[in-house]
């Protein structure tokens, strides 16, 4: 079963990489970009066949390793 996890910084957390990209876009002529936020996307291929069990397992993975839940949010997409 394919599972996608999107990990984003929480609102209010500084994003220096996003700010560097925003600045670089302006420097090469793309004016009007007010903000850029970077994120991570992980794609997992699980042996699990039950969507509810897969979601529970991946949530545990996120809580323990994949996301820093102090500063990051995550969302799980099955399928």
C-alpha positions in Angstrom: 0.0 0.0 0.0 1.3 3.4 -1.0 1.2 6.1 1.7 2.3 9.7 1.3 3.3 11.9 4.2 3.5 15.7 3.9 5.5 17.4 6.6 5.3 21.2 6.9 6.6 23.7 9.4 4.1 25.0 11.9 2.8 28.5 11.4 5.1 31.0 13.1 8.3 28.8 12.7 11.0 30.6 10.8 11.8 29.0 7.4 15.3 30.1 6.4 15.4 27.8 3.3 12.1 29.1 2.1 13.3 32.7 2.7 16.5 32.0 0.7 14.4 30.6 -2.2 12.1 33.7 -2.1 15.1 36.0 -2.2 16.7 34.0 -5.1 13.5 34.2 -7.1 13.5 37.9 -6.7 17.1 38.1 -7.8 16.5 36.3 -11.0 13.5 38.5 -12.0 10.5 36.8 -10.4 9.1 39.8 -8.5 6.0 39.6 -6.4 6.8 36.4 -4.5 5.9 37.4 -1.0 6.7 34.2 0.8 8.0 30.7 0.3 7.6 27.8 2.7 9.5 24.6 2.2 8.2 21.2 3.1 9.0 17.5 2.9 7.1 14.7 1.2 7.8 11.1 2.0 6.4 8.2 0.0 6.2 4.8 1.8 5.3 1.5 0.3 3.9 -0.7 3.1 3.1 -4.4 3.2 0.0 -3.5 5.2 -3.3 -3.9 3.3 -5.8 -2.4 5.8 -6.0 1.5 5.4 -6.8 2.1 9.0 -3.9 0.0 10.3 -1.6 1.7 7.8 -2.7 5.2 8.9 -2.1 4.2 12.6 1.3 2.8 11.8 2.4 5.7 9.8 1.2 8.2 12.4 3.3 6.4 15.0 6.3 6.6 12.6 5.7 10.3 12.3 5.5 10.8 16.0 8.6 8.8 16.7 10.9 9.6 13.8 9.7 11.2 10.6 8.4 14.6 11.9 9.7 16.9 14.6 6.2 17.5 16.1 7.5 20.4 18.2 7.9 22.5 15.0 6.3 20.4 12.2 2.8 19.3 11.2 2.2 16.1 9.2 -0.6 14.8 7.1 -1.0 11.2 5.9 -2.5 10.3 2.5 -3.4 6.7 1.8 -3.6 5.4 -1.7 
